[in-house]
Amino acid sequence: MTTTIPHLVNRFVIDTDADFEDVCQRYESLIPTIDFAELTEVVRTGDLERRVHLSMDQLSSRFASFGDPRIGAVGAALDAKLAAILRLMGLPVPPELEKEN
C-alpha cells in the first residue's frame, strides 16, 4: 500500500549578483563530499544579466513532516549548516535558518 501525505516545505530563493560559474564554484567548494549534497537540492537558475538565483528547501520544514522530534532535530542541524554555507559564500541568510529550533 502507498499513502500520499501532503506537507508544506519552505523554499528559499536567494538572489545573487554573481555569475553562474562563480556561484557554482563557491557552493561546491564548501559542500562536504556526499552527506549534505545528497540531502540538499539546490536549483541554480539565471536571468538575462547572468545573475544566479539559488532555490533550496528548508530541510527542517521537510523533516518536520515525519512528526518525530528526533528527525526534526536533524533537519534543524542541517539548516544551521546551510546558513553557515550561505554566510561563507557571502550570500544573505534567510531568517528562518537563523532561528533556534
N, C-alpha and C positions, 0 to 999 in steps of 0.2 A: 504494500500500500504506500502511496505517496501522498503527502499532505503539503499544501502550499500555505505558508503563513506570511501574509504581507507585513512589512515593518518599515518604519521610517529611518532613513540614514541621512545624516548631514553630509552634504558635498560642498567642498570649498573650491572656488575658482580664484586663483591668485594671479593677478596681472603683473607682468614684469616689463621692464624697459630693455631687456636683453634680447639678443637674438637666440635662435633655436639651438645652435651648436654650443654657445656659451652656457645656457641653462642646462642642457643635457650633460655637458662635461662636469659642471659643478655638482649637479644632483647625483650623477652616477659615481663621482669620486667620493661621496660621503656615505653611500649606502653600503651596509655590510653585505657581503657577497650573496648570501641566499636568503637568510631568515626574514629580514624586513622587506626586501624587494619582492619576495613571494606574496607577502600579505598586502602590500600596497599596490594599487593600480593607479598609476599616475598618467593622465592623458595630457599630452603636450600639444597644444594647438597654437597656431599663429594667426596674425592678422596681416593686412596688406603692408603694414610698416615693419613686418618681420618680428614684432614683439611676441613673446611667448606667454600663453595663459596656461597655468598648471591647474588641473582639475583632479581632486582626490577626495575620497570618502574619509570621514572622521571614524577611525576604527572603533573607538569606544561606543559610538552610536550603532555601529554594525554589530559589535559583540554583545551589546546590551540586549539585543533581540533574543538571545538564548535564555534570558531570565535567571541566569546563575551568576551571583556576585563575583565568584572566582574568575569566570570568563570575562566579566565586565572589567575586573581589575587588570587583566592582561591588555584589554583594549585601551584602558587609561594609560598604562605604561607605554604602549605604542604611540598614543597621542603625544606624550612627552618627548619621545624620540623624534617624532615628526616635527614638533615645534623646534627642537634643537637643530635639526637638519635645515629647516627653513631659515632659522637665525644665522647659521653658518653660511648659508647661501646669500645672506643679505636681503632676504625677502620678508614681507610682512607676515606675522604670525596671527592667524585668526584667534580672536579672544576665546573661543570655545576650547582651543587647545591649551590655553593658559590656566583655565580654572582647575581647582583641586577636585579630584573625584574621590 
